[in-house]
Amino acid sequence: MIDLAENEEELASVISHEIAHVVSEHGMENMTKQQIIGFAGALILGGRPTLTEEIISSIIQRGVLTNFSRGAELEADRLGIEQMHAAGINPIGFESFLKKMRDQEKGESSRFSNMLSTHPPTALRIKKSFETRTSLSQKKYDVILKSIETNGSEYKNVANQIWSFAEMGYQEEKSSALLQKTLFEEGFSVETGVANIPTAFVASYGSGSPVIAILGEYDALPGLSQQAVPYKLSANDKAGHACGHHLFGTASAAAAIAIKNYIKNQKISGTIKYYGCPAEEGGSGKVYMVREGLFSEVDVALHWHAADENSASAGKALANKTAKFRFYGVSSHASGSPQNGRSALDGVEAMNNMVNMLREHTTESTRIHYVITRGGNAPNVVPDFAEVYYYARHQKRDEVRNIFNRIVNAAKGAAIGTETTMDYEVISGVHELLHIESLQRRMHENLEKIGGYS
């Protein structure tokens, strides 16, 4: 039987099953739970050989692989998985070992057929083992969720403060400092000003692999100041959290703290990193953080966004490129000497008209947005400066580049036609989101356990 075990987890599954028989069927009152856990640790780590030999000897004296009832076999499976879980050994090895036994049964080995003739069907044992393992996982989830709910009022306070700060991209000084303080007080080491961005930071806890990154955002949108009421009522500030980044930054911190507590309490290897990412709203703060190599040792990066439902779907996150196009003309009195003027605003409007005609000849997935950010100061003065801010989006980065180049050509043509000059500044650019569908499926399963919200 032991010959089938190919790794430590599968070997531990055989021994834990037989220990469970000894404990449950034959008493063995002098064996404490701590001894069993110690034995499992000794088996895996190679330590405490005296205890290991003692327990193995006890198993042999009481009869290894004795014929037990089918109910007893299922009970031994359950207890064995529980002891593996308590010892910090991955119980998935129990299922993989049973699957190998199932494959052996399909062969011509009479040795296995005779040995397993009194056991429950292996398919049933695999099913029951899975149920036991997931039940243990659910208990783990319950502990983690309880720790988050216990600190719920504190996290609510953090989110409300960030809402009230309502700081725009690269200006999130108070919001960033508050999240740094929250994580530092929970035992994280905090590296500030990363990627030469004053409001960017990385908070880390633990060591070794896996290295899990959780992204947090906390910037607000300009011109959307809003009081915390369910109708439009300005707070008379420059910006507001229309995209829920006050929730984004706070909930990501809560998740990082919960994982930190799990690493600490379970005494397991692993590193959790919270990435404080500024300027998501048009500033592409994460691009500069990636460029500096801050994610080079990360195994997986997790992020989320506030919405009206809990889900983990492979939704779109489009590639985009943004730029401000600036036109320069000649100022003059619009009534007294219009012939001497060259309107920069005419250049912007001509560009916008050409881009709007361009829409007919793009793919259905293309998205182009613009807003005139500067258009002059008085109607009777020909504006010598005007500016328009453009976004180009698509599911594929190559098409974004193509569309952006066509927008630039429209700007060049507008400048020629209005006898103005033009330049542009690229503000940001990001690639489309790379999904990990297997991880999203697991995330969705976890969300189903948690449920929705009201």
C-alpha positions in Angstrom: 0.0 0.0 0.0 2.7 2.5 1.0 4.5 1.7 -2.3 1.8 3.8 -4.1 2.7 7.0 -2.1 4.7 9.3 -4.3 5.0 12.3 -2.0 4.9 13.3 1.6 1.2 14.1 1.6 0.2 10.7 0.2 2.5 8.9 2.7 1.0 10.9 5.5 -2.5 9.9 4.3 -1.7 6.2 4.6 -0.3 6.5 8.1 -3.0 8.9 9.4 -5.7 6.5 8.2 -4.1 3.6 10.2 -3.6 5.8 13.2 -7.3 6.7 13.0 -8.1 3.0 13.1 -6.0 2.5 16.2 -7.4 5.5 18.0 -11.1 5.1 17.2 -11.3 1.3 17.1 -8.8 0.1 19.7 -8.7 3.0 22.1 -5.1 3.8 22.5 -6.1 6.2 25.3 -2.5 7.1 26.1 -2.0 8.7 22.6 -2.9 12.3 22.8 -3.9 14.5 19.9 -0.6 16.3 20.3 1.3 13.0 19.9 -0.5 12.3 16.6 0.2 15.8 15.4 3.8 15.4 16.5 4.0 12.1 14.7 2.8 13.6 11.5 5.3 16.4 11.8 8.1 13.9 12.5 7.1 11.9 9.5 7.3 14.8 7.2 10.2 16.7 8.7 12.3 13.7 9.7 12.4 14.7 13.4 11.6 13.0 16.7 12.5 9.5 15.5 11.7 7.9 18.9 8.1 9.0 18.8 7.8 8.0 15.2 9.1 4.5 15.9 6.8 4.3 19.0 3.7 5.0 17.1 4.5 2.8 14.1 5.3 0.0 16.5 1.9 0.5 18.3 0.1 0.4 14.9 1.9 -2.8 14.0 1.2 -4.5 17.3 -2.5 -3.7 17.0 -2.7 -4.9 13.4 -2.0 -2.8 10.3 -4.6 -3.0 7.6 -6.9 -5.1 9.7 -10.3 -5.7 8.2 -12.6 -3.2 9.6 -16.3 -2.5 8.7 -17.0 -0.2 5.9 -18.3 2.4 8.3 -15.1 2.1 10.3 -13.1 2.7 7.1 -15.0 5.9 6.3 -14.6 7.0 9.9 -10.8 6.4 9.6 -10.7 8.4 6.4 -12.4 11.3 8.1 -10.3 11.2 11.2 -7.1 10.8 9.1 -7.9 13.9 7.0 -8.7 15.9 10.2 -5.4 14.9 11.7 -3.5 15.8 8.5 -5.2 19.2 8.5 -4.4 19.8 12.2 -0.7 18.9 11.6 -0.5 21.4 8.7 -0.2 18.7 6.0 -2.3 19.3 2.9 -5.2 16.8 3.0 -5.4 16.8 -0.8 -2.8 14.0 -0.7 -5.5 11.8 0.8 -7.7 12.2 -2.3 -4.8 11.8 -4.8 -3.8 8.5 -3.0 -7.3 7.2 -3.2 -7.4 7.9 -6.9 -4.3 5.8 -7.3 -5.9 3.0 -5.4 -8.9 3.3 -7.8 -6.6 3.1 -10.8 -5.0 -0.1 -9.3 -8.5 -1.6 -8.8 -9.1 -1.2 -12.5 -6.0 -3.3 -13.2 -5.4 -7.0 -12.8 -3.8 -6.8 -9.3 -5.5 -9.4 -7.2 -3.5 -8.2 -4.2 -5.4 -4.9 -4.2 -8.7 -6.5 -5.1 -8.5 -8.8 -2.1 -7.2 -6.1 0.2 -10.0 -3.7 -0.6 -12.8 -6.2 -0.9 -14.1 -5.2 2.6 -13.6 -1.5 2.1 -16.3 0.9 0.9 -16.2 1.7 -2.9 -13.2 3.8 -3.6 -15.3 6.3 -5.5 -17.4 6.8 -2.4 -14.3 7.3 -0.3 -13.0 9.9 -2.7 -16.3 11.8 -2.5 -16.4 11.6 1.3 -12.8 12.7 1.6 -13.5 15.7 -0.6 -16.5 16.6 1.6 -14.4 16.3 4.7 -11.6 18.4 3.3 -14.0 21.2 2.1 -15.8 21.2 5.5 -12.4 21.8 7.2 -11.8 24.6 4.7 -15.1 26.1 5.5 -14.2 26.3 9.1 -11.0 28.1 8.1 -13.1 30.5 6.1 -15.4 31.1 9.1 -12.5 32.0 11.2 -11.1 34.4 8.6 -14.5 36.0 8.0 -15.1 36.4 11.7 -11.8 38.2 12.1 -12.9 40.7 9.4 -16.4 41.2 10.9 -14.9 41.8 14.3 -13.0 44.8 13.0 -15.8 45.9 10.7 -16.5 49.2 12.5 -12.8 50.1 12.3 -12.7 49.4 8.5 -15.9 51.4 8.1 -14.3 54.3 9.8 -11.3 54.1 7.5 -13.5 54.0 4.4 -15.5 57.0 5.5 -12.4 59.0 6.2 -11.0 58.3 2.7 -14.5 59.2 1.3 -14.2 62.6 3.1 -10.6 63.2 1.9 -11.6 62.7 -1.8 -8.1 63.3 -3.1 -7.4 63.2 -6.8 -4.6 61.1 -8.4 -1.1 61.5 -7.2 -2.5 63.9 -4.5 -3.8 61.2 -2.1 -1.6 62.1 0.8 -4.1 61.7 3.6 -5.7 58.5 2.1 -2.3 56.9 1.6 -1.1 57.8 5.0 -4.2 56.4 6.7 -3.9 53.0 4.9 -0.2 52.8 5.7 -0.9 53.5 9.4 -3.7 50.8 9.4 -1.4 48.2 7.9 1.7 49.2 10.0 -0.3 48.8 13.2 -1.2 45.2 12.1 2.5 44.3 11.9 3.2 45.0 8.2 6.5 46.5 7.2 5.7 49.5 5.0 7.9 50.9 2.2 6.8 54.4 1.2 7.3 56.5 -1.9 7.9 53.5 -4.1 8.5 54.1 -7.9 9.3 57.7 -6.9 5.6 58.4 -6.3 5.0 60.0 -2.9 1.5 58.4 -2.4 2.5 54.9 -3.6 3.6 52.3 -1.1 4.0 48.5 -0.5 3.1 46.9 2.9 4.5 43.4 3.4 4.1 40.6 5.9 5.6 37.1 6.1 8.3 35.3 4.2 8.8 32.7 1.5 6.3 31.7 -1.2 3.7 32.0 -2.4 3.9 35.8 -2.7 0.4 37.2 -3.0 -0.3 40.8 -4.0 -3.5 42.6 -3.2 -4.0 45.9 -5.0 -5.6 48.9 -3.3 -6.7 52.1 -4.9 -7.9 55.3 -3.1 -8.0 58.2 -5.6 -11.1 60.2 -6.3 -12.6 61.7 -9.5 -12.4 65.4 -10.3 -15.7 67.4 -10.4 -17.8 64.8 -8.6 -17.9 66.0 -5.0 -20.8 64.4 -3.3 -22.1 64.1 0.3 -22.9 60.6 1.6 -26.6 60.8 0.7 -28.6 58.8 -2.0 -29.2 61.9 -4.1 -27.1 64.5 -5.8 -25.8 67.0 -3.2 -22.3 68.4 -3.6 -19.9 68.6 -0.7 -18.3 71.6 -2.4 -14.9 70.0 -2.9 -12.9 69.5 -6.0 -13.4 65.7 -6.3 -15.5 62.8 -5.1 -15.4 59.0 -4.9 -17.8 58.1 -7.7 -16.0 54.8 -8.4 -15.9 53.6 -4.8 -12.1 53.7 -4.3 -12.7 54.5 -0.6 -14.1 51.0 -0.4 -11.5 49.5 -2.8 -8.5 50.7 -0.7 -10.1 49.8 2.7 -11.4 46.3 1.8 -8.1 45.3 0.2 -6.4 46.3 3.4 -8.9 44.2 5.4 -8.2 41.2 3.2 -4.5 41.6 3.5 -4.7 41.8 7.3 -6.9 38.7 7.4 -4.4 36.8 5.3 -1.6 38.1 7.6 -3.4 36.7 10.6 -3.9 33.3 8.9 -0.2 33.1 8.0 0.7 34.0 11.6 -1.8 31.7 13.4 -1.1 28.7 11.2 2.7 29.3 11.2 2.9 28.7 7.5 5.2 30.0 4.8 3.9 32.8 2.6 4.1 36.5 1.9 1.2 38.9 1.6 1.8 42.3 0.0 -0.6 45.2 -0.1 0.2 47.5 -3.1 -1.0 51.1 -2.5 -1.7 52.2 -6.1 -2.3 55.9 -6.7 -3.9 57.6 -9.7 -6.0 54.8 -11.2 -8.3 57.5 -12.6 -6.3 58.5 -15.7 -2.8 58.5 -14.1 -1.8 54.9 -14.5 0.0 54.7 -11.2 0.4 50.9 -11.5 2.3 51.3 -14.8 5.1 53.1 -13.1 5.1 50.6 -10.2 5.4 47.7 -12.7 8.2 49.5 -14.5 10.2 49.8 -11.3 10.0 46.0 -10.9 7.8 46.1 -7.8 5.8 43.0 -8.9 8.8 40.9 -10.2 8.6 38.4 -7.3 4.8 38.2 -7.1 3.1 34.9 -7.8 -0.4 36.3 -8.3 -2.0 39.7 -8.0 -5.5 40.1 -6.8 -7.8 43.1 -7.3 -11.4 43.9 -7.3 -13.8 46.8 -7.8 -16.9 48.1 -6.1 -20.2 47.1 -7.9 -23.8 46.4 -7.3 -23.3 42.6 -7.0 -20.7 40.1 -5.8 -19.2 38.3 -8.7 -15.9 37.1 -10.0 -16.3 37.1 -13.8 -13.8 37.5 -16.6 -15.2 40.9 -17.4 -13.6 43.4 -19.7 -10.8 45.7 -18.6 -9.9 47.5 -21.8 -6.5 48.6 -22.9 -6.4 52.4 -23.2 -4.2 55.3 -24.1 -4.9 58.9 -23.1 -3.5 62.2 -24.1 -4.0 66.0 -23.9 -4.0 67.8 -27.3 -3.0 71.4 -27.1 -3.6 74.0 -29.8 -1.9 77.3 -30.1 -3.3 80.2 -32.1 -3.2 84.0 -32.3 -5.3 86.1 -30.0 -7.2 89.2 -31.3 -10.5 91.0 -30.7 -13.2 88.8 -32.1 -15.2 91.9 -33.4 -12.6 94.6 -33.9 -9.9 92.6 -35.8 -11.1 89.0 -36.4 -8.9 88.7 -39.5 -5.8 88.9 -37.4 -6.8 86.0 -35.1 -6.3 82.3 -35.4 -8.5 80.4 -33.0 -7.0 77.6 -31.0 -10.6 76.6 -30.1 -11.3 76.2 -33.8 -8.4 73.7 -33.9 -10.0 71.7 -31.1 -13.4 71.8 -32.6 -12.1 70.8 -36.1 -10.2 67.9 -34.5 -13.3 66.7 -32.6 -15.4 66.9 -35.7 -13.0 64.7 -37.6 -12.7 62.2 -34.8 -16.4 61.9 -34.6 -16.5 61.2 -38.4 -13.8 58.6 -37.7 -16.1 56.6 -35.4 -18.0 55.2 -38.4 -14.8 53.5 -39.5 -13.7 51.8 -36.4 -14.6 48.4 -34.9 -17.7 48.1 -32.7 -15.5 47.5 -29.7 -13.6 50.8 -30.0 -14.3 53.5 -27.5 -13.3 57.1 -27.9 -14.0 59.8 -25.3 -13.0 63.5 -25.1 -13.6 66.6 -23.0 -12.5 70.1 -23.7 -10.5 71.2 -20.8 -9.6 74.7 -22.0 -11.5 76.7 -24.6 -10.8 80.4 -24.0 -11.8 82.9 -21.4 -14.2 85.3 -23.1 -16.4 85.1 -26.2 -15.1 88.4 -27.6 -11.5 87.3 -27.5 -10.1 84.9 -30.1 -8.5 82.2 -27.9 -4.8 81.6 -28.5 -4.8 78.4 -26.4 -7.2 75.5 -26.2 -6.9 71.9 -24.9 -8.9 68.7 -25.3 -8.4 65.5 -23.3 -8.8 62.2 -25.2 -9.2 58.5 -24.2 -9.0 55.7 -26.7 -10.0 52.2 -25.6 -10.2 48.7 -27.0 -10.0 45.1 -25.9 -6.6 44.7 -27.6 -3.6 47.0 -27.1 -2.6 46.9 -30.8 -5.9 48.3 -31.9 -5.6 51.1 -29.2 -2.3 52.1 -30.8 -3.9 52.1 -34.2 -6.9 54.2 -33.1 -4.6 56.6 -31.2 -2.5 57.2 -34.3 -5.6 58.1 -36.3 -6.7 60.5 -33.6 -3.2 62.2 -33.8 -3.6 62.5 -37.6 -7.0 64.2 -37.1 -5.3 66.7 -34.7 -2.6 67.4 -37.3 -5.1 68.0 -40.0 -7.1 70.3 -37.7 -4.1 72.4 -37.0 -3.3 72.7 -40.7 -6.8 73.6 -41.6 -7.1 76.3 -38.9 -3.6 77.7 -39.3 -2.8 76.8 -35.7 -0.1 74.7 -34.2 -0.6 71.6 -32.1 1.3 69.3 -29.7 0.1 66.5 -27.4 1.2 64.9 -24.2 0.5 61.2 -23.5 -1.0 61.1 -20.0 -1.4 57.3 -19.6 -1.5 54.0 -21.3 -2.3 50.5 -20.1 -2.7 47.0 -21.6 -5.8 45.0 -21.3 -6.3 42.9 -18.1 -4.9 39.4 -18.2 -7.4 37.1 -16.5 -6.7 33.9 -14.6 -9.9 32.0 -15.1 -9.1 29.1 -12.8 -8.5 31.7 -10.0 -11.7 33.5 -10.8 -13.7 30.3 -10.6 -12.3 29.7 -7.1 -13.0 33.3 -6.1 -16.6 32.8 -7.3 -16.9 29.7 -5.2 -15.8 31.6 -2.2 -18.2 34.5 -2.9 -21.0 32.0 -3.1 -20.1 30.8 0.4 -20.2 34.4 1.7 -23.3 35.4 -0.2 -24.6 38.8 -1.3 -25.1 41.9 0.7 -27.9 44.3 1.4 
